[in-house]
Amino acid sequence: EYHGYKAGEYLKEVYGYSSRSMRKIDIFLNGKKVNPNKKIRKLNRLLVKEHNKGTNILPIKMDLDIVYEDNNLIILNKEPYLIVHPTKKKVDKTLAHGIVYYMKEKTGEIT
């Protein structure tokens, strides 16, 4: 059905990738890295690898009152007056810094 489509067109139409998200992936066709303009043929194997996302927020150790956690969600009690994320006026000791530290300790990387 998608024979002759460009890899980028296929990913947009079938998997809902946007033009912006296409900049953050590598596309492999039959094990070889290709650009989104490469045409796909019947029985081709398409692999998409997303680039690791990073942050410029530095990890700072904090005591987090985590109420619930699973693979997709962390629910916690935030201390009163603790700023959630860095701003122009407040760039250190925010909740975001504590979460980055927590995730780095837990997974070994900042994601």
C-alpha angles and dihedrals in degrees: 000000000000096000109142096019118133111249091242093050090049093051092048095048101038103030102026099242114166126219089254094050090049088068090060099056141071117222121210123191114194090342096309122109110243138174122251091258093066112114118235123222134201113289093015116144113229121197125184122197118189118216116247111262117229139187137216091217110113118227114250122183112242136161104253120195097217112191099177137002137178135155093288107028144045120192117190143163108251118216113244114264093014108136113233101217137004119280133182090269099038116040103153135060101019128146089255090060090053093048091049090052092047093050092046091053092046100044104019092238139067110247 
